[in-house]
Amino acid sequence: MSVTSTNFAGNQNTFLTPDVIAREALLILEDNIVAPTMMNTSATADYTGARVGDTIRIRRPAFFGVDEYDRGSNSGNIKIQNAVENSVDLKIEKQFDVSFEVSSKELAMSVDEFNDRLLRPAMVAIAQKIDTYALSKVKTLGGFFGPDSGSNTDLTAPDSLTEIAAIVEKMNTQRIPVTGRKLVVSPKMQSALYGITEFVRADIRGSAISPIEEASLGRFMGLDTVMSQNLPSHTVGTVLSAANATKKAVVMKGTTYTEGVSVITVDESSLSGTVVEGDTISITYADGVVRDHSVIGATKTASGNEITDVSINPGLYAIDVAAVNGAAAVVVADDAVAEIRGNSGAVDTYDVCAAFHPDAFQLVFVPQPNPMGPGTNASTVNYKGMSMRVLQSYDHEKKRDLISVDCLVGAAAVDGRLGVKITSA
């Protein structure tokens, strides 16, 4: 909606209202942001009224196993499974804001002129902050493709068809859904991909018309591939300092671990140092399969040759057994072998790229209410899982008109099973 008035020269000027600005802001944001195109944003509309610091619960679909029914051995009875929906915590952590002074002349600009001079630079800045925040969560994905992962022997970015195939194989091993798989890469990994002849041929596709399309590297080996300059870096904990090899052997201690456990204890006769969020612990399960888990939460320090209360994502899990039996099955035994992984010689830091299904993440834009007090015009607009609020007010103390554009967001890797971290040093 816009309001028009006639000036003394008889010309028609369009005055920009908060509603017009908010709609334009979301359109510009869509053209300049990566994270919402790669992450699930379906929960956005459910949490109106949440504030920074609030923790919300994100539901995960019920998990069912498949029983092989046999009339003779089952005595004609089927196994009734408990349809339990799990949920995970997601904290609303960020409120991003860009506020700037405007004049009546600027508010009387055409929409295109206002966008080019003021709104577009503001939204590009917000898009970068949202991407940096949301993509920081890739560090907590469960899967890990780094040193000692198939054909990969160090932390450098994958640069061969064999290594990309190994990433896809790892996703298949983790039973990540095939449809909609994503690959987000750092500039270093983009350069490495350009050295793969087959990738370059797949990437030759006409011109791009927006920043997001320019960031797109096409679909390759079943992965929608995008480059982002806002991926996080990771520095391994001191357990994996430069003095150690690619991994540190430990064992699981303290209990017999059942499905769903997300806090573990590990020990080893000479264990010292710290594990930090983003480190990887690979655990040998009772079925003989090695599954990866990311350390999340606070840094933990070894004491008495053990590290206690280490939170992991995903929690311990098995395929089919627990659901069919109707109880939490034992999936990891006491004294089971595990490894803390993620180092390579003298290199301790790398960029974190990732291959994943969008449902690995939930990115929430909380729709914000309009201010109740007088003197401020406001509009909140929701579009494609994103929400943006625009406030137009007058500062009486400094005699100036102000425009504020803000959004309230939270993000989390809600299902670490659905993604693989990739090292890119």
C-alpha positions as CSV (number, residue, x, y, z in Angstrom):
1,M,0.0,0.0,0.0
2,S,1.3,3.5,-0.8
3,V,0.1,7.0,-0.1
4,T,0.3,9.7,-2.8
5,S,0.1,13.5,-2.6
6,T,0.5,16.3,-5.1
7,N,3.3,18.8,-4.7
8,F,3.2,22.5,-5.6
9,A,4.5,21.7,-9.1
10,G,1.6,19.4,-9.6
11,N,3.8,16.2,-9.8
12,Q,2.8,12.9,-8.2
13,N,5.1,11.6,-5.5
14,T,4.7,8.2,-3.8
15,F,5.4,8.2,-0.1
16,L,6.8,5.0,1.2
17,T,5.0,3.5,4.1
18,P,6.3,0.8,6.5
19,D,4.2,-1.8,4.7
20,V,5.7,-1.0,1.3
21,I,9.2,-0.9,2.7
22,A,8.8,-4.3,4.5
23,R,7.6,-6.0,1.4
24,E,10.4,-4.6,-0.7
25,A,12.9,-5.5,2.1
26,L,11.9,-9.2,2.0
27,L,12.1,-9.3,-1.7
28,I,15.7,-7.9,-1.6
29,L,16.5,-10.3,1.3
30,E,15.4,-13.3,-0.7
31,D,17.8,-12.3,-3.6
32,N,20.8,-12.0,-1.3
33,I,20.5,-14.7,1.3
34,V,21.6,-18.4,1.2
35,A,20.5,-20.0,4.5
36,P,16.7,-20.0,4.0
37,T,17.1,-21.6,0.6
38,M,19.0,-24.5,2.1
39,M,17.4,-25.0,5.6
40,N,13.9,-25.9,6.7
41,T,12.0,-22.7,7.8
42,S,8.6,-24.3,8.2
43,A,8.3,-23.5,12.0
44,T,8.5,-19.7,11.5
45,A,4.7,-19.1,11.8
46,D,4.4,-21.1,15.0
47,Y,6.3,-18.9,17.4
48,T,4.8,-15.4,17.2
49,G,5.7,-13.5,20.4
50,A,9.0,-15.2,21.2
51,R,11.9,-13.0,22.2
52,V,15.7,-13.1,22.2
53,G,16.7,-15.7,24.8
54,D,13.5,-17.7,24.6
55,T,13.9,-21.5,24.0
56,I,11.3,-23.1,21.8
57,R,10.7,-26.8,21.1
58,I,11.0,-28.1,17.5
59,R,9.1,-31.3,16.9
60,R,10.8,-34.1,15.0
61,P,8.7,-36.7,13.2
62,A,8.0,-40.0,14.9
63,F,10.5,-42.8,14.0
64,F,9.2,-46.2,13.1
65,G,11.0,-49.5,12.6
66,V,9.8,-52.2,10.2
67,D,8.9,-55.6,11.5
68,E,9.2,-58.7,9.3
69,Y,5.9,-60.3,10.1
70,D,5.7,-64.1,10.2
71,R,2.4,-65.6,11.1
72,G,4.0,-68.7,12.6
73,S,6.7,-67.2,14.8
74,N,4.6,-64.2,15.8
75,S,1.6,-66.3,16.7
76,G,-0.5,-64.1,14.5
77,N,0.2,-60.9,16.5
78,I,1.7,-57.7,15.1
79,K,4.1,-55.6,17.1
80,I,2.6,-52.3,18.2
81,Q,5.2,-49.5,18.2
82,N,5.0,-46.3,20.3
83,A,4.5,-43.4,18.0
84,V,6.6,-40.9,20.0
85,E,7.4,-37.5,18.5
86,N,10.8,-36.3,19.7
87,S,11.5,-32.6,20.1
88,V,14.7,-30.6,20.3
89,D,15.5,-27.2,21.8
90,L,16.0,-24.2,19.6
91,K,17.0,-20.9,21.1
92,I,16.0,-17.5,19.7
93,E,19.4,-16.0,19.7
94,K,19.6,-13.0,17.4
95,Q,17.7,-9.8,16.7
96,F,19.3,-8.1,13.7
97,D,18.6,-4.4,13.1
98,V,19.6,-1.7,10.6
99,S,18.3,1.8,11.5
100,F,18.9,4.9,9.5
101,E,17.8,8.5,9.3
102,V,15.6,9.6,6.4
103,S,14.3,12.9,5.1
104,S,10.8,13.6,3.7
105,K,12.5,13.9,0.3
106,E,13.9,10.4,0.6
107,L,10.5,9.1,1.7
108,A,9.0,10.7,-1.4
109,M,11.3,8.8,-3.8
110,S,10.2,6.2,-6.1
111,V,10.3,2.7,-4.8
112,D,13.2,1.7,-7.1
113,E,15.3,4.8,-6.1
114,F,14.7,4.3,-2.4
115,N,15.7,0.6,-2.8
116,D,18.9,1.4,-4.6
117,R,20.1,4.2,-2.3
118,L,19.0,3.0,1.1
119,L,17.1,-0.3,1.4
120,R,19.2,-2.6,-0.7
121,P,22.5,-1.8,1.2
122,A,20.6,-2.3,4.5
123,M,19.2,-5.7,3.5
124,V,22.5,-6.9,2.0
125,A,24.1,-6.3,5.4
126,I,21.3,-8.1,7.3
127,A,21.5,-11.0,4.8
128,Q,25.2,-11.4,5.5
129,K,24.6,-11.4,9.3
130,I,21.7,-14.0,9.1
131,D,23.8,-16.3,6.8
132,T,26.8,-16.0,9.1
133,Y,24.7,-16.9,12.1
134,A,22.6,-19.7,10.6
135,L,25.5,-21.3,8.7
136,S,27.5,-21.4,12.0
137,K,25.3,-24.3,12.9
138,V,26.9,-26.6,10.3
139,K,29.6,-27.2,12.9
140,T,27.1,-29.3,14.9
141,L,26.1,-31.7,12.2
142,G,26.8,-35.3,13.1
143,G,28.6,-36.8,10.1
144,F,32.3,-36.0,9.4
145,F,34.4,-36.1,6.2
146,G,37.9,-35.2,7.2
147,P,41.2,-36.9,7.8
148,D,41.0,-40.7,7.7
149,S,37.6,-40.6,5.9
150,G,37.9,-42.9,3.0
151,S,40.1,-41.3,0.3
152,N,40.6,-38.1,2.4
153,T,43.9,-38.0,4.2
154,D,44.1,-34.4,5.5
155,L,42.0,-31.3,6.2
156,T,42.3,-29.8,2.7
157,A,39.1,-29.3,0.7
158,P,38.0,-32.3,-1.5
159,D,39.5,-31.8,-4.9
160,S,38.8,-35.1,-6.8
161,L,35.8,-37.0,-8.1
162,T,36.7,-39.8,-5.8
163,E,36.4,-37.6,-2.7
164,I,33.1,-36.1,-3.8
165,A,31.8,-39.7,-4.4
166,A,33.0,-40.6,-0.9
167,I,31.0,-37.7,0.6
168,V,27.9,-39.0,-1.2
169,E,28.6,-42.6,0.0
170,K,28.8,-41.3,3.5
171,M,25.5,-39.6,3.1
172,N,24.0,-42.9,1.8
173,T,25.5,-44.8,4.8
174,Q,23.8,-42.3,7.1
175,R,20.6,-43.0,5.2
176,I,20.1,-39.3,4.5
177,P,17.1,-38.8,2.1
178,V,18.2,-38.5,-1.5
179,T,15.8,-35.8,-2.6
180,G,16.8,-32.2,-2.0
181,R,20.3,-32.8,-0.8
182,K,22.5,-29.7,-0.5
183,L,26.2,-29.0,-0.5
184,V,27.4,-25.6,0.8
185,V,31.1,-24.9,0.1
186,S,33.7,-22.3,1.1
187,P,35.7,-20.2,-1.4
188,K,38.6,-22.7,-0.9
189,M,36.4,-25.7,-1.7
190,Q,34.9,-23.9,-4.7
191,S,38.4,-23.5,-6.1
192,A,39.1,-27.1,-5.4
193,L,35.9,-28.1,-7.2
194,Y,36.9,-26.0,-10.2
195,G,39.9,-28.3,-10.6
196,I,37.5,-31.3,-11.2
197,T,36.9,-31.6,-14.9
198,E,33.5,-33.3,-14.5
199,F,32.4,-30.6,-12.2
200,V,33.3,-27.7,-14.5
201,R,31.4,-29.3,-17.3
202,A,28.3,-29.7,-15.1
203,D,28.6,-26.1,-14.1
204,I,28.5,-24.5,-17.5
205,R,24.9,-23.2,-17.6
206,G,24.2,-19.7,-18.9
207,S,24.3,-16.4,-17.0
208,A,23.1,-15.6,-13.5
209,I,20.8,-12.8,-12.6
210,S,20.9,-12.5,-8.8
211,P,23.6,-12.9,-6.1
212,I,22.1,-16.3,-5.1
213,E,22.2,-17.6,-8.6
214,E,25.7,-16.4,-8.9
215,A,26.6,-18.3,-5.8
216,S,25.0,-21.5,-7.2
217,L,27.4,-23.9,-8.6
218,G,24.7,-26.2,-10.1
219,R,23.7,-29.7,-9.2
220,F,26.5,-32.2,-9.1
221,M,26.3,-35.9,-8.1
222,G,22.9,-35.4,-6.6
223,L,23.9,-32.3,-4.6
224,D,22.5,-28.7,-5.1
225,T,25.8,-26.9,-4.7
226,V,26.2,-23.3,-3.4
227,M,29.2,-21.3,-2.4
228,S,29.0,-19.1,0.8
229,Q,31.6,-16.7,2.2
230,N,29.9,-16.9,5.6
231,L,30.7,-20.5,6.6
232,P,32.3,-21.0,10.0
233,S,35.8,-22.0,10.8
234,H,36.7,-24.6,13.4
235,T,39.7,-24.9,15.7
236,V,39.9,-28.3,17.3
237,G,40.1,-28.7,21.1
238,T,43.5,-29.3,22.7
239,V,42.9,-33.1,22.9
240,L,43.6,-32.9,19.2
241,S,46.4,-30.4,19.3
242,A,49.1,-30.2,16.6
243,A,51.2,-32.6,18.6
244,N,48.6,-35.4,18.1
245,A,47.7,-37.5,15.0
246,T,44.5,-37.3,13.1
247,K,42.5,-38.9,15.9
248,K,42.6,-39.8,19.6
249,A,41.4,-43.2,20.7
250,V,39.1,-43.2,23.8
251,V,36.4,-45.6,25.2
252,M,32.9,-45.0,26.3
253,K,32.5,-45.2,30.1
254,G,30.0,-44.9,32.9
255,T,26.9,-46.7,31.6
256,T,25.4,-49.0,29.1
257,Y,24.2,-46.5,26.5
258,T,20.7,-46.8,25.0
259,E,19.1,-45.0,22.0
260,G,18.4,-41.3,22.6
261,V,21.3,-40.7,25.1
262,S,22.9,-37.3,24.2
263,V,25.4,-36.9,27.1
264,I,28.4,-39.3,27.3
265,T,31.6,-39.9,29.1
266,V,34.9,-41.0,27.5
267,D,38.2,-41.9,29.0
268,E,41.7,-43.1,28.1
269,S,44.9,-43.8,30.1
270,S,46.6,-40.6,29.0
271,L,43.7,-38.3,28.2
272,S,44.2,-34.6,28.7
273,G,43.1,-31.3,27.1
274,T,39.7,-30.1,25.9
275,V,37.0,-31.0,23.5
276,V,35.0,-28.0,22.0
277,E,31.8,-27.6,20.1
278,G,32.3,-28.8,16.6
279,D,34.8,-31.6,17.4
280,T,33.8,-35.0,16.2
281,I,33.5,-38.2,18.2
282,S,33.2,-41.4,16.1
283,I,31.6,-44.3,18.2
284,T,31.6,-48.0,17.4
285,Y,28.0,-49.2,18.0
286,A,26.9,-52.6,19.2
287,D,26.0,-53.5,15.6
288,G,29.6,-52.9,14.5
289,V,28.8,-49.7,12.6
290,V,30.9,-46.6,13.3
291,R,28.7,-43.5,13.6
292,D,29.8,-39.8,13.9
293,H,28.6,-37.3,16.5
294,S,29.4,-33.7,16.9
295,V,30.3,-32.2,20.3
296,I,27.9,-29.4,21.2
297,G,27.5,-26.9,24.0
298,A,30.2,-25.9,26.5
299,T,33.9,-26.9,26.2
300,K,34.7,-29.9,28.3
301,T,38.1,-30.5,30.0
302,A,39.7,-33.9,30.8
303,S,40.2,-34.6,34.5
304,G,41.6,-37.9,35.8
305,N,42.0,-39.2,32.3
306,E,38.3,-38.8,31.5
307,I,36.0,-36.2,30.0
308,T,32.5,-36.3,31.5
309,D,29.1,-34.8,30.5
310,V,30.0,-34.3,26.8
311,S,26.8,-33.3,24.9
312,I,26.6,-34.7,21.3
313,N,24.5,-34.2,18.2
314,P,22.8,-36.4,17.2
315,G,22.0,-38.4,20.3
316,L,22.8,-42.1,20.1
317,Y,20.6,-43.9,17.6
318,A,20.0,-47.2,15.9
319,I,18.2,-48.3,12.8
320,D,14.8,-50.2,13.3
321,V,15.8,-52.2,16.5
322,A,14.5,-50.0,19.2
323,A,11.3,-49.0,17.5
324,V,10.2,-52.5,16.7
325,N,11.0,-53.8,20.1
326,G,9.0,-51.0,21.7
327,A,11.8,-50.0,24.0
328,A,15.1,-48.2,24.0
329,A,17.6,-50.7,22.8
330,V,21.2,-50.9,23.9
331,V,23.2,-49.4,21.0
332,V,26.6,-48.7,22.6
333,A,28.1,-50.9,25.2
334,D,30.3,-49.8,28.2
335,D,34.0,-49.8,27.1
336,A,33.0,-49.4,23.4
337,V,35.7,-48.0,21.2
338,A,35.4,-44.3,20.2
339,E,37.7,-41.7,18.5
340,I,37.9,-38.0,18.8
341,R,38.7,-36.8,15.3
342,G,39.4,-33.7,13.3
343,N,43.1,-32.9,13.3
344,S,45.8,-33.2,10.7
345,G,49.5,-32.8,11.5
346,A,50.3,-29.2,12.4
347,V,46.9,-27.9,11.1
348,D,44.3,-27.2,13.8
349,T,41.9,-24.9,12.0
350,Y,39.7,-25.4,8.9
351,D,36.6,-24.0,7.2
352,V,33.6,-26.1,7.7
353,C,31.6,-27.0,4.6
354,A,28.7,-29.3,4.7
355,A,26.5,-31.8,2.7
356,F,23.0,-32.2,4.2
357,H,19.3,-32.5,3.8
358,P,17.4,-29.3,4.6
359,D,15.6,-31.0,7.5
360,A,18.9,-31.3,9.3
361,F,18.3,-27.6,10.3
362,Q,15.5,-25.4,11.4
363,L,15.8,-21.7,10.8
364,V,13.1,-19.7,12.5
365,F,12.1,-16.1,11.8
366,V,9.8,-15.0,14.6
367,P,7.0,-12.7,13.4
368,Q,7.3,-9.6,15.6
369,P,4.3,-7.6,17.0
370,N,3.9,-3.9,16.1
371,P,4.8,-1.5,19.0
372,M,1.8,-0.6,21.2
373,G,2.9,3.0,21.9
374,P,1.9,6.0,19.8
375,G,4.2,7.8,17.4
376,T,5.5,4.8,15.4
377,N,4.2,3.3,12.2
378,A,5.0,-0.3,11.8
379,S,4.5,-3.3,9.5
380,T,5.5,-6.9,9.8
381,V,5.6,-9.0,6.6
382,N,6.0,-12.8,6.2
383,Y,7.2,-14.4,3.0
384,K,8.6,-17.8,2.2
385,G,9.4,-18.7,5.8
386,M,11.0,-15.3,6.5
387,S,9.7,-12.4,8.5
388,M,10.7,-8.7,8.5
389,R,9.5,-5.8,10.5
390,V,9.8,-2.1,9.5
391,L,9.4,0.8,12.0
392,Q,9.0,4.4,11.0
393,S,9.3,6.9,13.8
394,Y,10.3,10.5,14.7
395,D,13.1,11.2,17.2
396,H,11.9,14.4,19.0
397,E,15.2,14.9,20.8
398,K,17.2,15.1,17.6
399,K,14.4,16.2,15.3
400,R,14.8,13.5,12.7
401,D,12.8,10.7,11.0
402,L,14.0,7.2,11.4
403,I,13.5,3.9,9.6
404,S,14.4,0.6,11.4
405,V,14.4,-2.7,9.7
406,D,14.8,-5.7,12.0
407,C,14.2,-9.5,12.2
408,L,14.3,-12.0,15.1
409,V,15.9,-15.3,14.3
410,G,17.0,-18.6,15.8
411,A,18.7,-21.6,14.2
412,A,19.8,-25.1,15.1
413,A,20.9,-28.4,13.7
414,V,17.8,-30.2,14.9
415,D,18.8,-33.6,13.4
416,G,22.5,-34.1,13.1
417,R,22.0,-37.5,11.4
418,L,21.0,-35.7,8.2
419,G,24.3,-34.0,7.5
420,V,28.0,-34.4,7.0
421,K,30.7,-31.8,7.9
422,I,33.5,-31.4,5.4
423,T,36.9,-30.0,6.2
424,S,38.3,-27.3,4.0
425,A,41.7,-26.0,5.1
